[in-house]
Amino acid sequence: MHQSTQRRTCRVVFLVGCILPTLAVVAWATYERLPTTAAARLGVVERMLGIRVAAASVDTPIPGVVRCRDLQLANVETGEVVLTAALAHLHTEEPTPRVQLSGVTVAESQLTHLATSLHRTLEVDWPGSVSIELANVSWKDGGRSAASKLLAGRSLAITLESTEQSGAITGRRCTIDAGDNGPRVEVLRNRQMTPPTTRVELDTAGQPVPADWLVELGALVIDGGEVATFAGRVEVVHAADGTSGMLDGEFENVALAEALNVPLNAVASFQNLKLHWQAGRMVSAEGDVVAEAGSMPGGLAQTLKHLYQTPQPGAHVANEATLQFAWMGVTFRLADESLTLLPLSGAEQNACILGSNLQVLFGCPDRLAPTPYIGTVLTHFGGDRGTQAATRLPRTLQR
């Protein structure tokens, strides 16, 4: 489970940042107000975004068009390059200023820094709107597989605009559209709330994205390691009392030990997953978990016996031994006071965990797992991370 903090709020547009390498040139939407020299223009952009900006040249090839060659954005403190663009054009005389970028590379390791800069653009005022078109986008040094596939062969259309009421700006909206059947992101900064709230909506259109991006967005989800991916829909709202939202989709290649904060060593998929959380605490969660093979320490296996009225073969392993299993499949429902665990529909021998010879190690549980019991297991086996995860469980009802 993810700990929501004010620091994370500055990163709510993390996924937006990963496919929005346009932070510097957005400032040219108010080109008429900028100084005339290239160095002065870049200096204004640096101060607005808090990021180092350099370019080989900034000129006006024809009236109404600003051109920038070899644009580079870098972390002010470390000097690490965040993104580069071979060429950028800003069309200033159109009703909606239009930016065209090509030959763009983004450093995935610097996305958090990039997102912080982007967040500043949602907190300041821009007249009207800005339309941005990106072509030939790639990750610096290749990026992870899921991230690379996300951008492969796509052109991105981005709009940054203000919402107004009675002449006053009530919010800022940023939308990203990756074309037909591609992912779509919308970020809305609502200034009508005090303090302002930020809503992030992501639809991956069935394409997998790195799962840890969701964690950085502020979603109260599992962090299943570097190769874990997610496909589906997510909504996250950042407000004064923490994050709230929902998730509907699937995770693949999840390292359970890292995701659940218990020593359950297996790589699994989470299917038909539906999550809801409010003010930084889980309200409900349900879905299916499937793992082909793995292991757990005897101490963890023994804790499962509390869910059964009859002895289970898997619970007989010694505390200091390791229980190996060949398959695990569980349907779970977490809400209010308990966690319900059931075998998958059609599971062999109605089992939740099978051994190497397809013998049943754990069958269908007879009892529910009370929420305080789950918290105790997380705290005992997960240390500080488990203790923190326990605070994100649903609140038990007061009797």
Solvent accessible surface area in square Angstrom, and as a share of the most:
residue,aa,sasa,rsa
1,M,61,0.27
2,H,11,0.05
3,Q,86,0.38
4,S,25,0.16
5,T,49,0.28
6,Q,139,0.62
7,R,139,0.51
8,R,40,0.14
9,T,30,0.17
10,C,59,0.35
11,R,38,0.14
12,V,0,0.00
13,V,0,0.00
14,F,12,0.05
15,L,3,0.02
16,V,0,0.00
17,G,0,0.00
18,C,0,0.00
19,I,5,0.03
20,L,4,0.02
21,P,0,0.00
22,T,1,0.00
23,L,1,0.00
24,A,1,0.01
25,V,1,0.00
26,V,5,0.03
27,A,2,0.01
28,W,4,0.01
29,A,14,0.11
30,T,20,0.12
31,Y,44,0.17
32,E,128,0.57
33,R,194,0.71
34,L,24,0.12
35,P,55,0.35
36,T,115,0.67
37,T,81,0.47
38,A,35,0.27
39,A,83,0.64
40,A,36,0.28
41,R,19,0.07
42,L,19,0.10
43,G,17,0.16
44,V,26,0.15
45,V,0,0.00
46,E,39,0.18
47,R,181,0.66
48,M,70,0.31
49,L,4,0.02
50,G,31,0.30
51,I,0,0.00
52,R,111,0.41
53,V,7,0.04
54,A,47,0.36
55,A,26,0.20
56,A,75,0.58
57,S,39,0.25
58,V,14,0.08
59,D,52,0.27
60,T,63,0.36
61,P,54,0.34
62,I,104,0.53
63,P,122,0.76
64,G,15,0.15
65,V,13,0.08
66,V,3,0.02
67,R,52,0.19
68,C,1,0.01
69,R,101,0.37
70,D,89,0.46
71,L,2,0.01
72,Q,70,0.31
73,L,0,0.00
74,A,7,0.06
75,N,20,0.10
76,V,64,0.37
77,E,161,0.72
78,T,84,0.49
79,G,50,0.48
80,E,90,0.40
81,V,38,0.22
82,V,0,0.00
83,L,2,0.01
84,T,40,0.23
85,A,2,0.01
86,A,53,0.41
87,L,50,0.25
88,A,3,0.02
89,H,44,0.20
90,L,3,0.01
91,H,35,0.16
92,T,20,0.12
93,E,134,0.60
94,E,62,0.28
95,P,145,0.91
96,T,53,0.31
97,P,22,0.14
98,R,58,0.21
99,V,0,0.00
100,Q,64,0.29
101,L,4,0.02
102,S,36,0.23
103,G,31,0.30
104,V,1,0.00
105,T,44,0.26
106,V,0,0.00
107,A,8,0.06
108,E,31,0.14
109,S,99,0.64
110,Q,22,0.10
111,L,1,0.00
112,T,38,0.22
113,H,48,0.22
114,L,0,0.00
115,A,0,0.00
116,T,42,0.24
117,S,0,0.00
118,L,4,0.02
119,H,11,0.05
120,R,89,0.32
121,T,2,0.01
122,L,0,0.00
123,E,83,0.37
124,V,62,0.36
125,D,85,0.44
126,W,6,0.02
127,P,73,0.46
128,G,49,0.47
129,S,23,0.15
130,V,0,0.00
131,S,32,0.21
132,I,1,0.01
133,E,66,0.29
134,L,3,0.01
135,A,39,0.30
136,N,113,0.58
137,V,16,0.09
138,S,53,0.34
139,W,13,0.04
140,K,88,0.37
141,D,138,0.71
142,G,43,0.42
143,G,33,0.31
144,R,66,0.24
145,S,74,0.48
146,A,12,0.10
147,A,0,0.00
148,S,40,0.26
149,K,137,0.58
150,L,6,0.03
151,L,7,0.03
152,A,71,0.55
153,G,93,0.89
154,R,57,0.21
155,S,76,0.49
156,L,5,0.03
157,A,56,0.43
158,I,2,0.01
159,T,46,0.27
160,L,5,0.03
161,E,50,0.23
162,S,21,0.14
163,T,34,0.20
164,E,110,0.49
165,Q,110,0.49
166,S,119,0.77
167,G,71,0.69
168,A,57,0.44
169,I,46,0.24
170,T,23,0.13
171,G,1,0.01
172,R,0,0.00
173,R,63,0.23
174,C,2,0.01
175,T,21,0.12
176,I,1,0.00
177,D,60,0.31
178,A,4,0.03
179,G,39,0.37
180,D,132,0.69
181,N,134,0.69
182,G,10,0.09
183,P,6,0.04
184,R,109,0.40
185,V,0,0.00
186,E,37,0.17
187,V,0,0.00
188,L,48,0.24
189,R,30,0.11
190,N,43,0.22
191,R,68,0.25
192,Q,115,0.51
193,M,99,0.44
194,T,137,0.80
195,P,74,0.47
196,P,50,0.31
197,T,18,0.10
198,T,1,0.00
199,R,92,0.34
200,V,2,0.01
201,E,57,0.26
202,L,5,0.03
203,D,59,0.31
204,T,0,0.00
205,A,45,0.35
206,G,60,0.58
207,Q,37,0.17
208,P,59,0.37
209,V,1,0.00
210,P,3,0.02
211,A,1,0.01
212,D,36,0.19
213,W,3,0.01
214,L,0,0.00
215,V,11,0.07
216,E,32,0.14
217,L,1,0.00
218,G,0,0.00
219,A,0,0.00
220,L,0,0.00
221,V,3,0.02
222,I,23,0.12
223,D,47,0.24
224,G,1,0.01
225,G,13,0.13
226,E,131,0.59
227,V,109,0.62
228,A,1,0.01
229,T,19,0.11
230,F,1,0.00
231,A,25,0.20
232,G,15,0.15
233,R,106,0.39
234,V,2,0.01
235,E,39,0.18
236,V,0,0.00
237,V,34,0.20
238,H,6,0.03
239,A,36,0.28
240,A,79,0.61
241,D,95,0.49
242,G,21,0.20
243,T,1,0.01
244,S,18,0.12
245,G,16,0.15
246,M,37,0.17
247,L,1,0.00
248,D,51,0.27
249,G,12,0.11
250,E,73,0.33
251,F,0,0.00
252,E,69,0.31
253,N,74,0.38
254,V,0,0.00
255,A,35,0.27
256,L,0,0.00
257,A,36,0.28
258,E,69,0.31
259,A,3,0.03
260,L,61,0.31
261,N,14,0.07
262,V,16,0.09
263,P,40,0.25
264,L,17,0.09
265,N,79,0.41
266,A,13,0.10
267,V,93,0.54
268,A,3,0.03
269,S,13,0.08
270,F,10,0.04
271,Q,61,0.27
272,N,95,0.49
273,L,5,0.02
274,K,90,0.38
275,L,12,0.06
276,H,86,0.39
277,W,5,0.02
278,Q,106,0.47
279,A,43,0.34
280,G,3,0.03
281,R,59,0.21
282,M,7,0.03
283,V,75,0.43
284,S,35,0.22
285,A,8,0.06
286,E,76,0.34
287,G,6,0.05
288,D,25,0.13
289,V,16,0.09
290,V,28,0.16
291,A,1,0.01
292,E,122,0.55
293,A,62,0.48
294,G,15,0.15
295,S,15,0.10
296,M,4,0.02
297,P,42,0.26
298,G,0,0.00
299,G,12,0.12
300,L,13,0.07
301,A,0,0.00
302,Q,45,0.20
303,T,26,0.15
304,L,42,0.21
305,K,100,0.42
306,H,103,0.46
307,L,9,0.05
308,Y,15,0.06
309,Q,129,0.57
310,T,82,0.48
311,P,108,0.68
312,Q,20,0.09
313,P,75,0.47
314,G,1,0.01
315,A,10,0.08
316,H,132,0.59
317,V,28,0.16
318,A,50,0.39
319,N,97,0.50
320,E,151,0.68
321,A,38,0.29
322,T,77,0.45
323,L,19,0.10
324,Q,122,0.54
325,F,8,0.04
326,A,33,0.26
327,W,50,0.18
328,M,14,0.06
329,G,0,0.00
330,V,18,0.11
331,T,26,0.15
332,F,25,0.11
333,R,118,0.43
334,L,14,0.07
335,A,43,0.33
336,D,79,0.41
337,E,51,0.23
338,S,25,0.16
339,L,32,0.16
340,T,33,0.19
341,L,40,0.20
342,L,61,0.31
343,P,16,0.10
344,L,30,0.15
345,S,121,0.78
346,G,82,0.79
347,A,19,0.15
348,E,91,0.41
349,Q,108,0.48
350,N,89,0.45
351,A,0,0.00
352,C,6,0.04
353,I,8,0.04
354,L,6,0.03
355,G,1,0.01
356,S,93,0.60
357,N,127,0.65
358,L,88,0.44
359,Q,80,0.36
360,V,39,0.22
361,L,13,0.06
362,F,2,0.01
363,G,11,0.11
364,C,47,0.28
365,P,15,0.10
366,D,77,0.40
367,R,111,0.41
368,L,98,0.49
369,A,3,0.02
370,P,69,0.43
371,T,7,0.04
372,P,83,0.52
373,Y,57,0.22
374,I,25,0.13
375,G,12,0.11
376,T,88,0.51
377,V,25,0.14
378,L,18,0.09
379,T,63,0.37
380,H,138,0.62
381,F,53,0.22
382,G,18,0.18
383,G,41,0.40
384,D,129,0.67
385,R,131,0.48
386,G,0,0.00
387,T,63,0.37
388,Q,59,0.26
389,A,3,0.02
390,A,22,0.17
391,T,62,0.36
392,R,37,0.14
393,L,7,0.04
394,P,6,0.04
395,R,173,0.63
396,T,47,0.27
397,L,100,0.50
398,Q,166,0.74
399,R,241,0.88
